[in-house]
Amino acid sequence: MPPLDTIRTKALPHRLILFTCRNEINVQPIQTLRKVKSAGYTDIEEVGNEKGQFYGMSPAEFKAAMQDLDLVPISSHQANPNKENIIKILIDFKTVEIPYLVIPSLPLKTCIIDPATLKNRTNIDAEKMANTLND
């Protein structure tokens, strides 16, 4: 195996999911993003685009803030996309230039709680799930 210093020739980016500072960013978004940048982070994962807003900013304002601070939005973590809002979410992401959408869980209507284990499980089969996501 070659020495590590010959494999990695530049520093890896430092990434932060903004959920980490959710309390602060929802109150003071620009100041929080400045602190994120000053802490050495270069890439961020946005969380929870709410009603077309990114922490109270329009998509264009959020994009401008990212550019001003030299932060790169690499993905967005969305818990509640559905047929009614997915197109708007994707248009907002295109405006901000967010390349990846992360959906951490299945829609709640497709899950049930197993009373024996208190764990979530799906109540639909894989084919039906694929069709639901494709709709």
Residue, then its C-alpha position, 0 to 999 in steps of 0.5 A: m500500500p502506498p504511503l498515506d501522504t501520497i494518496r491524500t494530497k489536499a485537506l478534506p472538507h469539513r462538513l456540518i449538518l445544520f441540525t447540530c445548531r438548529n436552536e441558534i440558526n432558527v433565531q439568528p441564521i446569518q450570525t450562526l452561519r458566520k460562526v459555522k464558517s469561522a469554526g472551519y466548516t466548508d460544506i453544510e447540509e441544510v435541514g428542513n426547508e420550511k414553506g419555501q424558506f431556509y431559516g427565514m430566508s428565501p432560496a435566493e437569499f439563502k444562496a447569497a448567504m452561502q456564497d458570501l460566506d463561501l459555504v457549500p450546501i452539499s445536501s438537504h435533509q427533508a423529513n416531510p416531502n410529499k406529492e403536494n410539496i416535492i416540486k416546490i422543494l426541488i425548485d428551491f433546491k435548484t435555486v440554491e444549487i443543492p445537489y442532493l436531497v436526503i429523506p431520512s425516513l419513510p412517510l409516517k402513513t407507511c409505518i406502524i409501531d410494533p407493540a411488542t418491540l416499540k419499533n417502527r416497521t413498514n406496513i407496505d411491501a417494497e413494490k407498493m413503497a416504490n410506487t408511493l415514492n414514484d408518485 
